[in-house]
Amino acid sequence: MRKLLIVDDEKNIRVGLKAMIEREYKDSYEILLATDGFEALQMVQTMEIDIMLTDISMPEMDGIQLIKLLEECPKKPIIVIVSGYDDFSYAKAAIHYDVKEYLLKPVLREELSDTIERIEEELQRREEVSVALTSSTQQLEEYKESQLFYFCTNPLLESEEIRGKLYPLGLDWLDSGFRIIIIKYAGDLQALGTNVFKAQVEGLLEKAKPSLGFQMARFFDRSGRAVVLTEGELLFKRLTDRLALSEFNYVLAVSGFHLSIESLHPAYEEATHAMKYTFLRSTPGMELFEDIKERNCDFDVPVSKIKIIANMLGAGREKELIKLLHEVLDLNEIVSFDIHYLEEISKNLNEFVFDYVFHLYGKESVDILKRYKAVGNLYNFAYFQDYYREVEGLLMLVNEYIKTLKSAKIDNKEIKEALQYIHENYNKNISMTIISNMVSFNYYYFSQAFREYTGENFVNYIKKYRIGKAKQLLETTNDKIYEIAANVGFENTKNFNRVFKDIEGISPMEYRNQKRILMGN
């Protein structure tokens, strides 16, 4: 519903105009009343008024003064003067200030209605233009963002292509010098919501624009981080100060200063590298590329200590284990080197400890698997201390898991009992779940013990035993292949033929023919 303001110092005039409009345009306008220019000005400044009907002759502030002051408002209403003075000087002043209509008192209902109809048509035209401009501006902005993303993330592009694409988008100011700021949410972005984060950043940047007085552009990269390009060598500091003072949980990383538009990719890489160092912080803050670019890259990764950690798992030496982990992930040592040092430590912990454990003991420990996947990438965590606690916690879980496996070894008697059941029921539908329940042991513990005792995992053992029985039948009977497949526990001949060939290297029929030739049959 549009807002229509009537300004007149005479109550009867205000009420009369209001009544005429409400009768003619029921429920079309929210009608507001003001007794003088000061009251009207305050209303226009605090709310969005679409149409204003104002008298000229009023005490304190007349209509012309009010109209003049409204020129400074960012969105002024369409103005109609209602006056009892048929004076050309007023009309000239009104035209000067873009007044659309001039009505003489007493106002006739038909004239008022015609005036409002014309104004309504103009408001609709304005809205259509506004929608079209907004849509066009939004499309242009989206295209600019996509181009910035492309040129920031793709190396080795030709200068002509960069300038040819970005200059027409008004980004030629990058040639006068710029920095790139990457803004990352330091908490759980998925829990916050990507759209919420984007709205927060957009709001902060929008507030900063009027007071900062320099050019700025931005896009969001594939990691959900905001990438802001700022004009000038030092003015970025004013923006980062504002962002740092916000109530939101952000970490910032800033590239070095670059003097040409062709440097977009190197600048983005610098800011991305600097962002890695925010991981070593304990609170939100900012990292400058200048502060970290000279970090020591001459280091030796403590691989031997990491391998000792793997060997100590399950040995009941928890204190030594934690002490060694602390030595490997000593933050005082880590911060003295390039971030690549920590990345290599994380890689080796994954390879020689966690991957090794799952290779040796299997991935049956599903309850640990989610945490295992999380520590696989240290940048899944906001800060180093979060990563350290998760690694330590996972290490203790794995340690207890291995201890339990070692202390719960199934006795040979029970393994033999399980094997006897398999040998007597190989042609039936049997599973490890059935047999582990039969010997009253945990599914995962039984799997490990079975593999250690037989040298085979459960599934392969069953397959090989069934194929062994099938070979006997192929040699000693004239049964059809499909009959033999069913007799040794295979659901269909196709599967039987495939498994037989995988194990023996030839098909069941080839095996039978070969044996008959050798036996002279």
Secondary structure as the mmCIF struct_conf table of DSSP 4:
data_model
#
loop_
_struct_conf.conf_type_id
_struct_conf.id
_struct_conf.beg_label_comp_id
_struct_conf.beg_label_asym_id
_struct_conf.beg_label_seq_id
_struct_conf.end_label_comp_id
_struct_conf.end_label_asym_id
_struct_conf.end_label_seq_id
STRN STRN1 ARG A 2 VAL A 7
BEND BEND1 ASP A 9 ASP A 9
HELX_RH_AL_P HELX_RH_AL_P1 LYS A 11 GLU A 24
BEND BEND2 TYR A 25 TYR A 25
TURN_TY1_P TURN_TY1_P1 LYS A 26 SER A 28
STRN STRN2 TYR A 29 ALA A 34
BEND BEND3 THR A 35 ASP A 36
HELX_RH_AL_P HELX_RH_AL_P2 GLY A 37 THR A 46
BEND BEND4 MET A 47 MET A 47
BEND BEND5 ASP A 50 ASP A 50
STRN STRN3 ILE A 51 THR A 54
BEND BEND6 ILE A 56 ILE A 56
BEND BEND7 PRO A 59 MET A 61
HELX_RH_AL_P HELX_RH_AL_P3 GLY A 63 LEU A 70
TURN_TY1_P TURN_TY1_P2 GLU A 71 GLU A 72
BEND BEND8 CYS A 73 LYS A 75
HELX_LH_PP_P HELX_LH_PP_P1 LYS A 76 PRO A 77
STRN STRN4 ILE A 78 SER A 83
BEND BEND9 GLY A 84 GLY A 84
HELX_RH_AL_P HELX_RH_AL_P4 PHE A 88 HIS A 96
TURN_TY1_P TURN_TY1_P3 TYR A 97 ASP A 98
STRN STRN5 GLU A 101 LEU A 104
BEND BEND10 LYS A 105 PRO A 106
HELX_LH_PP_P HELX_LH_PP_P2 VAL A 107 LEU A 108
HELX_RH_AL_P HELX_RH_AL_P5 ARG A 109 THR A 153
BEND BEND11 LEU A 156 LEU A 156
HELX_RH_AL_P HELX_RH_AL_P6 SER A 159 LEU A 166
HELX_RH_3T_P HELX_RH_3T_P1 TYR A 167 LEU A 169
TURN_TY1_P TURN_TY1_P4 GLY A 170 GLY A 170
HELX_RH_3T_P HELX_RH_3T_P2 ASP A 172 SER A 176
STRN STRN6 PHE A 178 TYR A 185
BEND BEND12 ALA A 186 GLY A 187
HELX_RH_AL_P HELX_RH_AL_P7 LEU A 189 LEU A 192
HELX_RH_AL_P HELX_RH_AL_P8 THR A 194 LEU A 212
BEND BEND13 PHE A 214 PHE A 214
STRN STRN7 MET A 216 PHE A 220
TURN_TY1_P TURN_TY1_P5 ARG A 222 SER A 223
BEND BEND14 GLY A 224 GLY A 224
STRN STRN8 ALA A 226 GLU A 231
BEND BEND15 GLY A 232 LEU A 234
TURN_TY1_P TURN_TY1_P6 LEU A 235 LEU A 235
HELX_RH_AL_P HELX_RH_AL_P9 PHE A 236 LEU A 245
BEND BEND16 SER A 246 PHE A 248
STRN STRN9 TYR A 250 VAL A 254
STRN STRN10 HIS A 258 HIS A 258
BEND BEND17 SER A 260 SER A 260
HELX_RH_3T_P HELX_RH_3T_P3 ILE A 261 SER A 263
HELX_RH_AL_P HELX_RH_AL_P10 LEU A 264 TYR A 277
HELX_RH_3T_P HELX_RH_3T_P4 THR A 278 LEU A 280
BEND BEND18 SER A 282 PRO A 284
STRN STRN11 MET A 286 LEU A 288
HELX_RH_AL_P HELX_RH_AL_P11 PHE A 289 ILE A 292
TURN_TY1_P TURN_TY1_P7 LYS A 293 GLU A 294
STRN STRN12 ASN A 296 ASN A 296
HELX_RH_AL_P HELX_RH_AL_P12 VAL A 303 MET A 312
TURN_TY1_P TURN_TY1_P8 LEU A 313 GLY A 316
HELX_RH_AL_P HELX_RH_AL_P13 GLU A 318 VAL A 328
TURN_TY1_P TURN_TY1_P9 LEU A 329 LEU A 329
HELX_RH_AL_P HELX_RH_AL_P14 LEU A 331 ILE A 334
TURN_TY1_P TURN_TY1_P10 VAL A 335 SER A 336
STRN STRN13 PHE A 337 PHE A 337
TURN_TY1_P TURN_TY1_P11 ILE A 339 ILE A 339
HELX_RH_AL_P HELX_RH_AL_P15 HIS A 340 LEU A 349
HELX_RH_PI_P HELX_RH_PI_P1 ASN A 350 PHE A 354
HELX_RH_AL_P HELX_RH_AL_P16 ASP A 355 TYR A 361
BEND BEND19 LYS A 363 LYS A 363
HELX_RH_AL_P HELX_RH_AL_P17 VAL A 366 VAL A 375
TURN_TY1_P TURN_TY1_P12 GLY A 376 GLY A 376
BEND BEND20 ASN A 377 ASN A 377
HELX_RH_3T_P HELX_RH_3T_P5 LEU A 378 ASN A 380
BEND BEND21 PHE A 381 TYR A 383
HELX_RH_AL_P HELX_RH_AL_P18 PHE A 384 SER A 407
TURN_TY1_P TURN_TY1_P13 ALA A 408 ALA A 408
HELX_LH_PP_P HELX_LH_PP_P3 LYS A 409 ASP A 411
HELX_RH_AL_P HELX_RH_AL_P19 ASN A 412 ASN A 425
TURN_TY1_P TURN_TY1_P14 TYR A 426 ASN A 427
BEND BEND22 LYS A 428 LYS A 428
HELX_RH_AL_P HELX_RH_AL_P20 MET A 432 MET A 438
TURN_TY1_P TURN_TY1_P15 VAL A 439 SER A 440
HELX_RH_AL_P HELX_RH_AL_P21 TYR A 443 THR A 454
BEND BEND23 GLY A 455 GLU A 456
HELX_RH_AL_P HELX_RH_AL_P22 PHE A 458 THR A 476
HELX_RH_AL_P HELX_RH_AL_P23 ILE A 481 ASN A 487
TURN_TY1_P TURN_TY1_P16 VAL A 488 GLY A 489
BEND BEND24 GLU A 491 GLU A 491
HELX_RH_AL_P HELX_RH_AL_P24 THR A 493 GLU A 504
BEND BEND25 GLY A 505 ILE A 506
HELX_RH_AL_P HELX_RH_AL_P25 PRO A 508 MET A 519
TURN_TY1_P TURN_TY1_P17 GLY A 520 GLY A 520
#
